[in-house]
């Protein structure tokens, strides 16, 4: 699902599609903004906040049905937009994620295959957007996979650890930091290939500041199941990420920063759990 630049067409401002899916896009009107925003989902994947949702959509074709994932970003409530202005924040859109997916493909980082995307402005600060991607059939979340395979053979675990480290290393080397790089946002297929998904908060810059590298690596460390990822596994991951045979003094300082950030994540999670119990 990666390995080269995609052929992207932009028929008008705020609309784009992958030429690989031109016929599908045309047959189902996937550049008709109102039609896409009104598509009936076959399954709701995520709808944590009113402004954003991710659904699975099945389109009927002569040979059967085609499963797609559709992300829709609706205009935020007025009050929430005022807060964003006051805090100088700008909420990423599905269009931004589309741009990140295309950039990942250009950098050879495995991720979702985009089909179409759109961005429409309503009025001041009110925007709505959508992103359609091909379903990554047969994939599982990496955290679920590891939790279900705590007895992986040593050789298989080493290969998986190395593959994950090299994907993350390439991502950072190409100037991307994910900002939500938990293992639930890495998928694995039956062949062991890994895909980095949920790119809506990705940043790209010429060089990533250390704190953002630490945040990504701490998120991976925090979300790795303890029963499946030993201390040796975690050190092996860091060695492959850094491209070294043994950790030097500076590498150990870097590892300490990752552990410190991981512990902050643990404490934050505990506080949230305690607050939920009080409700």
C-alpha positions in Angstrom: 0.0 0.0 0.0 3.0 2.3 -0.4 6.2 2.5 -2.2 5.8 5.3 -4.6 3.9 8.5 -5.5 0.2 8.2 -6.2 -1.4 9.7 -9.3 -3.8 12.2 -7.8 -6.3 14.3 -9.8 -7.9 17.5 -8.5 -10.8 18.4 -10.8 -11.5 21.5 -8.7 -10.5 23.3 -5.6 -11.1 21.2 -2.5 -11.7 17.9 -4.3 -9.2 15.2 -5.2 -9.2 11.5 -6.1 -6.7 8.7 -6.8 -6.7 8.0 -10.5 -6.4 4.3 -9.7 -10.0 4.5 -8.6 -11.3 6.9 -11.2 -14.0 4.5 -12.4 -15.3 3.7 -8.9 -15.3 7.4 -8.0 -17.3 8.2 -11.2 -19.8 5.4 -10.8 -20.7 6.2 -7.2 -20.4 10.0 -7.3 -17.6 10.1 -4.7 -16.8 13.7 -5.6 -20.3 14.8 -4.9 -19.8 16.4 -1.5 -23.4 16.2 -0.3 -23.7 12.6 -1.5 -20.6 11.5 0.3 -21.5 13.3 3.6 -24.9 11.6 3.4 -23.7 8.0 2.7 -25.3 5.4 5.0 -22.7 3.5 7.0 -22.6 -0.3 7.2 -20.7 0.1 10.4 -19.7 2.9 12.7 -16.0 2.6 13.5 -15.4 5.7 15.6 -17.6 8.6 16.7 -16.0 10.0 19.8 -16.9 13.6 19.2 -19.9 15.1 17.3 -17.6 16.8 14.7 -15.8 13.7 13.5 -16.8 10.1 12.6 -15.2 7.2 10.9 -17.6 4.6 9.2 -17.3 1.6 7.0 -19.3 1.9 3.8 -20.1 -0.9 1.3 -20.7 0.2 -2.3 -22.6 -2.2 -4.6 -20.7 -3.3 -7.7 -21.6 -5.9 -10.3 -19.0 -8.3 -9.0 -20.2 -7.8 -5.4 -19.6 -5.0 -2.9 -16.6 -2.8 -2.2 -15.8 -1.9 1.4 -14.4 1.6 2.0 -13.6 3.6 5.1 -15.1 7.1 5.2 -14.0 9.8 7.6 -16.3 12.9 7.9 -15.4 16.1 9.6 -18.5 18.3 10.2 -18.3 22.0 11.1 -17.7 22.5 14.8 -20.2 24.3 17.0 -19.8 28.0 17.1 -18.7 28.1 20.7 -16.0 25.6 20.1 -14.6 27.6 17.2 -14.4 30.7 19.4 -12.3 28.7 21.9 -10.1 27.5 19.0 -9.5 31.1 17.9 -8.7 32.2 21.5 -6.2 29.4 21.9 -4.8 29.8 18.4 -5.6 26.2 17.5 -6.6 24.9 14.1 -8.3 21.6 14.0 -6.9 19.3 11.3 -9.4 18.2 8.6 -9.9 15.0 6.7 -8.3 16.9 3.8 -5.1 17.3 5.9 -5.1 13.6 6.5 -5.4 13.0 2.8 -2.4 15.1 2.1 -0.4 13.2 4.8 -1.4 9.9 3.3 -0.2 11.0 -0.1 3.1 12.3 1.4 3.6 8.9 3.2 3.3 7.1 -0.1 5.8 9.4 -1.7 8.2 8.7 1.2 7.6 4.9 0.9 6.0 4.6 4.3 3.2 1.9 4.3 -0.2 3.3 5.1 -3.8 3.4 3.8 -4.6 3.7 0.1 -6.6 6.9 -0.5 -9.6 7.0 -2.9 -11.0 10.5 -2.7 -11.1 13.6 -0.4 -12.9 16.9 -0.2 -12.8 20.1 1.8 -15.6 22.7 1.8 -15.7 26.0 3.6 -19.1 27.2 5.0 -18.2 30.5 6.6 -15.6 31.9 8.9 -13.8 29.0 10.5 -16.6 26.6 9.6 -15.3 23.8 7.4 -16.4 20.3 6.5 -14.3 17.6 4.9 -14.2 13.9 4.0 -11.6 11.2 3.3 -12.3 7.9 1.6 -9.8 5.1 1.8 -9.7 1.5 0.7 -10.3 -1.0 3.4 -7.1 -2.7 4.6 -8.8 -6.2 4.5 -7.4 -8.9 6.7 -5.5 -6.5 9.0 -5.5 -6.4 12.7 -4.4 -3.7 15.2 -0.9 -4.5 16.3 -1.7 -4.2 20.0 -4.5 -6.7 19.6 -2.2 -9.0 17.5 0.5 -8.9 20.2 -1.9 -9.5 23.1 -3.3 -12.6 21.3 0.2 -13.9 20.4 2.2 -13.6 23.6 4.1 -16.8 22.7 5.4 -15.8 19.3 8.6 -17.7 18.3 11.7 -15.7 19.1 12.7 -15.4 15.5 9.2 -14.1 14.5 9.2 -11.6 17.3 12.7 -10.3 16.4 11.6 -9.8 12.7 8.4 -8.0 13.8 10.3 -5.8 16.2 12.8 -4.9 13.5 10.1 -4.1 10.9 8.3 -1.8 13.3 11.5 0.0 14.2 12.5 0.5 10.6 9.0 1.9 9.7 9.1 4.4 12.5 12.7 5.3 11.8 11.9 6.0 8.1 8.9 8.0 9.2 11.0 10.2 11.4 13.9 10.4 9.0 11.5 11.7 6.3 10.3 14.5 8.7 7.0 13.1 9.9 5.9 12.8 13.5 2.6 11.0 14.1 1.5 12.5 17.4 -0.7 9.5 18.2 1.6 6.6 17.5 0.0 4.1 19.7 0.1 0.4 18.6 -3.7 0.7 17.8 -2.7 3.0 14.9 -0.4 0.3 13.4 -2.0 -2.5 11.5 -0.5 -5.9 10.6 -1.7 -8.2 7.8 -1.4 -12.0 7.4 2.0 -11.6 5.7 3.3 -9.5 8.6 3.4 -6.2 6.7 2.8 -3.2 8.8 0.7 -0.1 8.0 0.7 3.3 9.9 -2.8 4.7 10.0 -4.9 7.5 11.5 -2.7 10.3 10.1 -5.0 13.3 10.8 -2.6 14.8 13.3 0.7 14.1 11.5 3.2 16.9 11.2 5.9 17.2 8.6 9.0 19.4 8.9 12.6 19.4 7.6 13.8 17.9 11.0 11.8 16.6 13.9 12.6 18.1 17.3 13.7 15.5 19.8 10.6 16.0 22.0 8.3 14.9 19.2 10.4 11.8 18.5 10.3 11.0 22.2 6.5 11.4 22.2 6.0 9.0 19.3 8.4 6.4 20.8 6.8 6.7 24.3 3.4 6.2 22.8 4.6 2.9 21.2 6.3 1.9 24.5 3.2 2.7 26.6 0.8 0.8 24.3 2.9 -2.3 23.9 1.3 -5.2 25.9 3.6 -6.1 28.9 3.0 -9.8 28.3 4.1 -9.6 24.7 7.0 -7.1 24.8 9.8 -7.8 27.2 12.5 -5.4 28.2 14.8 -7.1 25.7 12.3 -6.6 23.0 12.0 -2.9 23.8 15.8 -2.5 23.8 16.0 -4.4 20.5 13.4 -2.0 19.0 15.4 1.0 20.1 18.7 -0.4 18.7 17.1 -1.0 15.3 15.4 2.4 15.4 18.7 4.1 16.1 20.7 1.8 13.7 23.2 0.7 16.3 24.5 -2.6 17.6 24.8 -1.4 21.2 23.4 1.6 23.0 26.0 4.3 23.6 25.8 6.7 26.5 23.9 9.3 24.5 21.4 6.6 23.3 20.8 5.6 27.0 20.0 9.3 27.8 17.6 9.3 24.9 16.0 6.0 26.2 15.7 7.6 29.6 13.6 10.5 28.1 11.4 7.9 26.4 10.8 6.1 29.7 10.1 9.4 31.5 7.5 10.3 28.9 6.0 6.8 29.1 5.6 7.2 32.9 3.8 10.5 32.4 1.4 8.7 30.0 0.8 6.0 32.6 0.1 8.6 35.3 -2.2 10.5 33.0 -4.2 7.3 32.2 -4.5 6.5 36.0 -5.8 9.9 36.8 -8.4 9.6 34.0 -9.4 6.2 35.3 -9.8 7.5 38.8 -11.9 10.5 37.6 -14.2 8.1 35.7 -14.7 5.9 38.8 -15.9 9.0 40.7 -18.6 9.7 38.2 
